[in-house]
Amino acid sequence: MKKRPTILITFRGSSIPSGPNKSHETIMKSNLKNYYNFKPLILPYKRFGIFNLKMLLYIYNKIKKIKPDIVHFGGLQLEGFYILIACKLAGVKKTVLAIHGSSIESTELNGFKRYLLFVIEKFTLKNSFIFYGISKYICNWDEVKKYSYKCFGIIYNVPDDNFNKNSIDIRSVFGWEKDVIIIVSHSRITKEKGYNTLLNVILNMSIPENLKFVIIGTGEFLQEFQNKIEEFKLNNSVKFLGYRNDINNILKQCNIFILCTKHETLSISLLEAGYNGLPSIVSKVGGIPEIVIDGFNGFLVDPNDVKGFINSINILVKDEFKRKEMGINAKQIIEANFNKEKILKRIFELYKEVLKRE
């Protein structure tokens, strides 16, 4: 029997529900495992730091031990830089860089650090064996286009289509009637993901009795968010579920998805919402317009436009027909453009191409 090529594929934290982690997990568990021997490379979730020899040595030792044919890693960011250096030191030439984002997109970086990360990320692009972007938005970045001869093109994140048998009925848990409209938001609870904006939306709108918000996820802004909801006595209207491993089950019970993110290359949470037939109210940033067509399967709003988000919520809450029609359209867009089998076929073709190149 022919030996399957070994693919070392990265994860940031062992159980962090990020877009790259979910996508890489879906790849590993797919039928591709019949053709490739996948091995996970678990990286700590904590910040890497610009000069972290301990981290570099850890990655190097893992690569030397496994001796992979290909290292498939997420980046750009410092994670990608360390993995690429470790691969070069370990003698692994064939690297696949999946560009999920860039540190310089962060809204919280100062000038010097932003410039330093720009140089590091440029080095990673230039020295990767091959790379791809997870959205058209990424593939249109100037630095990506500069190395287009190394670009395999666009391979979207693989949406999770699994349902958990041990889930909850959120209407029963919170004592909500069947006609209650549930707006759900699922991501890292940080200011970069726009949860300060969502908080302002909730605090500045008149919430009808039949409207509830469900917030899924953890993050550095979660405690402040919860404190404000407590302070304004909105506990009956806003519920926090924390980290969940039954996202699809919960989304299926909701009516509208909202994400007020400041920047986004391509939101896997938004893909999951569309997969479950939810209309979305989301920021008009990055790769999001590749998923949401304004007025067709959701609404696109400027990320800091609190009134714009409130107006969009009111439209969908009051108009049941529009809400359901947009949900049907959302499902159709996911099935047509973000089909799991098509995406996995692209990954298969990518690995095949890398293995035959010298």
N, C-alpha and C positions, 0 to 999 in steps of 0.2 A: 504494500500500500504506500502510495506517495506521501511523503511527509508534508504536513501543512505548514506554510510559512508562519512564523511567529510575529504577531503584532502586539507591541507594547503600547497600551492606550492609557492616557492620563485621566486622573480624577482629582479634583481639588477638595480634600476632605472626604472621609469615607461615606458620609450620609447627607451631604449638603445638597438640597434640591435645586441646584443651579441649572441653567440652560445647557452649558457644556456637559455637565455630569449626566443629566437626563439623556442627552443625545448620545453620548458615548456608551451609556449603559444599554440603550436600545440597540446600538450597533453590536455590542458584545453578545446580547441575548438573541439576536436575529439569526436567520438561516445562514448568515455569513460565517457563523462558527463551524459550519460543515466544511468550509474551504480554508479557514484561517484559525490558527491557534492563538486566541486572544489572552493576553495577560494584563492585569491592571497595574498601573503605577500610581499609588495613592500618595498625593502630596498634601502636606498640612495646610489647613485653611488659613492659618495666620499669615500676616504680611511677610513677604520674602525679605525685604530690605535690599538695598542696592549692592552691598558687598557682604554676602553670606556664604562663606566657604563651607560651613557645616552643611548647608542645604545642597550646595554643589556636590560635595562628597557623597551625601546620601543618595542623590539621583544617579551619580556616576556608578556607585556600587550596585545599585539595583539593575542598571543597564548591563554592567559587566556580568552579573550573575545570570540574567535571563538570556543574554545574547540574541536580541530580537533581529528579525530581518528588516522590520520597519518600526520606527517610533512615531506614533500618531499623537500629537499634543495640541492642546488649546493655547491660544495666545491672542494677540501679541503679549504685551505686558511683561512683567519681570519673570513670570512663570515660563514663558516661551524662551526667554533669553537663557535662563539657567539650564533648561532641558537641552537646548541646542548646543551650549558649551559642553555639557556632560556627554552628549552624543559624540561630539568631535573628539573629546578626550578618550572615550571608550571605543573609538574606531567605527562607530555606526554612521554610515554615510546617508542612508535612505530615511529621511525624515519627512513627515507630512504635518505641515502647520495648518491647523484650522483656525482661521481668524474670526474669533467670536467678538472681539472688541479691542479697544486700545486704551492704555492708561491716560493718554493725552486727551481723551474725550471727557475725562473726569472734570467735574465742576469745582473740585476741592484742591487742585494742585496749584502751587505757586510757579512763578516764571522759570526759576532755575531748574527745579525738579521736572517741570514739564519739558524743558529743552533736553535735559539729560535722558529722560525716558524716550523722547523722540529719537535721539541718537541710538539708544539701545534697541528700540523697535525696528529702526531702519536696518541695523546690523542683522537682526533676526530674519527679516524679510530677505535680505540679500544673500544670507548664508543657508537658508532652508533649501532642501532638495526640491521640494514642491510645496505649494500652498493653495488653499482655496478660501473663499469668503462665504459666510453663511447668509449673505444678502447682496443684492445689487448695489445697495448703498455702500457696503464695504468695498466691493470690487471697483467702485468709481472713485475711491480715495486716490489722490495724486501719487502717494508713495507706493500704493499697490499697483497702479498702472505703470509705474516706472519699471517694475520687475514683472511685467505681464507675461514674459516668456516662461516664467516659473509658475504661472497661475493656471490651475485646472478649471477655473471658473467658479460658478456658484453651486454650492451644495447646501441646501437649507437644513436647519436643525430638524431632527426627526421627532415629531410630536409623539408623546406617550399615549398609547391607546389602551392601556391596561386598566381594569377595574378591580378594586379590592373587595373581596367577599365579606370582610369584617369592617364595614363602614358604619356611618351613623345616618339617621334621618334627622336633619337639622331642624325641620319644622316641629317634629315631636320633641326634640331635646329642648328647644327654646319656647315651646308652647305656642307656635305661630299657626294661624289658620291657613288653609290651602290657597286662599286668594291673596295672601301676602306676597308682595313683589320683593325679591331678594337681589340686591346689587352686591356682587362679589369682587374682591380685589385680591390677587395672589402674586406675591413677589417677595424680594427682600424688603423689609420694612425700614427703609432709609430715606433720607432727604433726596438723594440722587434718583431714587425710584419715584420721587414725587409725593411721598406720603405726608409731607407738610402741606402740600397743595390740597391733597384729598381731605386732610383734616379741616382746612379752611373752607372747603366746599361743604362739608358736613355741618360746620359751625355756622355758616352763613345762609344755609337754605332752610326753608320751612319743610320739615319732614312730616309727610302725612302718616296717619296711623297704620296704613297698609304697606308702608315701605320700610325695609330693614337693610342694613349694611352688614356684610360678613367679611372680615379681614383675615386672610390666611398667610402665615409666614412669621419669621422672626427677623430681628435686626436691631441696629442701634437706636432707631427712632421709636421702637415699639412702646417702651415704657412711657415716654413723653406723650405719645398718641393716647395710650390708655388713661393716663392721668388727666388729660384734657377732656376726654369723654366722661370721665368720672366727675370732674369739676363742673361741667355743664349739664350734668344729670341726663346724659343720653344713653345710659347703659341698656335701656330697653330697645333702642333703635340700632345700636352698633354692638356687634359681637366679635370677639377675637378667638380664633381657633388655634393659633400657634402653628407649629410645623405639622403637616399632615402627609401621610403616604397614600391617601385615598382621594387625590385631587379630582380625578374624573367623576367619581361618585358624587362628590359635593357639587361640582360644577353642573352636573346633570339636574340638580335640584334647584338651581338658581335661574334668574331671568335676564340679568344684565351683567356684563363684565366692565370694570373700570380700571384704568391705569394712567396716572398723571405723570409719568416718568419724564425726567429732564433730558435724558438721552437713551437711545436704545438701538442696537444694531439689528436685532430681530428678537422679538419676545416669544419665548417658548410658552409662557403663560397665556399669551394672546392666541397662539396656535391651539392650545388645549381648550380655550374658551370657544373658539370657532368650531373645533372638532365636536364639542358638545352642544352646538347650535345656539350659542349666546351672541346677541348683538353686543358690540363693544363701543365704549366711549373712551377714547385713548388720545394721548399726545401726538401731535403731528411732528414727529421727530424721526431721524435715522431711517431704519428699514421698516417702520410700522406701516407707512402707506403702501408697502408691497403686500400687506395682509388685509388692511382695511381700506375700502373705497368709501369716501365720505358720502353719506346719504344712502348707501346701498346695503352694506352689512354692518354699519356703525357710524359713529361720528368722530371726525378728527378735530382736535382742539389744541390751540397753542398751550404749551405746558404750564404757563403761569396764569392762564385765563380762568379764574375761579368762576366768574359769571357764565363763561362759555360752557364749562362743565355742568353747572347747575341747570342752564337752559336745556342742554342735551338730555340730562336726567329727566327733567320735567316732561319733555316731548315723549320719551319712551315709557315713562310711568303712566302718562295719560292716554297713550294710543296703543292699545293692546294689539291691534292689527299690524301696525308698523313694527312693533317689537317682535312679533312672531315672524313676520315677513323677513326682517333683517336677520333674524336667527337662522332661518332656512337658507338665506343667501350666504351667511357666514360658513355654514356647514358645507355648502357647495364649493366655495372658494378653497377651503382646506382640502377637500377631496380632489379637486382639480389641480391645484398648484403645489400642495404640500403632501402629496400622496406618499405614504411610508414606503411602499414597495419601490416606487420610482427613485426615492432618495437613497435607499439601500443599494439599488442597482448602480447608482452613480458612485457610491463608496466602493463597491466591488470593482468597478471599472478603474477607479483611482488606484487602488492597491495593485491591480493587474499592471497598470501603466508604470507604476513606481518600480515594481519587481523586474520588469523587462528592461528598464533603462539602466545605463551604466554611469 
